[in-house]
């Protein structure tokens, strides 16, 4: 149990919010198959609606991906406020041992502000080079050509955020987590958040942080309040203003929320709002004109689609209360779950445990084994030489652990199983601290099986067919 008080709760009507608009938002997400894992809406500092789609739950931390960048920005702002660095300090000045022998004019001109605004002058994201380089990510960053004058062009560059983390660690002697703990995490009640590190022990900065949905909401509320939390000014108000203002153009200001300008690791949005966001639907949206914050986690490739529903339904809901829809919203919130296929048939021939060797396929799944025990199906997959066992409950999400996506260590994973009317076995699982999940339809086919595999995001989101015997 957490040691700090939860954010205060209220009702939509009490804070001037139309409950029906929130319900319409949830319905729109479902109708468009936009996979959201959680949301929390704050108005006037009060939580007016919140929900988690089973098997996701309130107490679980969720990977933030690039929403981590906004936390990194906050650390930079604190370090500047403490006089440890300035916006105009050159990047190479912090790393005399790592900088190359020959420094180009563009690299020499690159400053902290260019890292913050994604205006480093690179022609491509440097993070890929860091992963594939010599193993020292700072040196690998310096090895990348700076094709344009810093500040002249916008290019989203997670390697730039890593360099901000490296700079904070260089000037403070602490990792981002260590530095932010007394300055941000502890005052907000964010307890010991994990943050991935580079081989050099530097928090990666641009991704890798995991916190709860309420933690995201607290962070957004801190910025909405100008950096003040209770009786403490945690973040300088000038930094909040500057970090969330447009410093560089990233498009023509059209209908996309990725073309409204970029601040210091914050995106400008339509409707006078701004946000931190991460891949697959991790959002911290701050709406100053409405005195509102919306925190979300998810697992979708269609981030603009999610934001479109926010502007279509949540934004109008903040313009007026409608208490009559509260009971309908309560029912809707109580029914939140990832879409699953209801069982329509009796167990078929696949109910007898089987082992199948699969033909070579893009998913790199080599073998499948099915093991049944009462109302449980254990799915054993051999993927790229690694064995993954997922426990699925028939008609219910069954919590467990399984080797993580992309070959990572075991992570919390929930599985669901059902039988279709034609005897196929329908399996679904989600790694509930990540955006990732998958569905697998196993159908009898002669002496073997046909598998229809689909991941919720990424390369196999459209689905592929596998054959096994």
Protein Blocks (a to p, Z undefined) as FASTA:
>chain_A
ZZbdcdddddfklnopafklmmmmmmmmmmnopacfbdcddeehiafbdcdddfbdfklc
cdekjmmmmmmmmmmmmmmmnopacfklcfklmmmmlpcfbdcfklmmpcfklmmnopno
pabdfklmmmmmnopaklmmmmpccfbaehkaccddfklmmmmmmmmmmmnopafklmmm
mmmmmmnopahiacdddfkopaehlgoiacdfklmmmmmmmmmnnopahjacfbafklmm
mmmpcfbdcbehiabfklnopaehiacdehhiacdddehiiacdddfknopadddddddf
blmlmmmmmmmmmmmmmnoccfklmmmmmmmmmmgccdddddfbdcdfklpccddddddd
fklpabdcdddehjaccddddeehiacdddddehiacddddddehhiacddddddddddf
kopacdddddfkbfbdcddddddehjbccdddddfehjllnopadddZZ
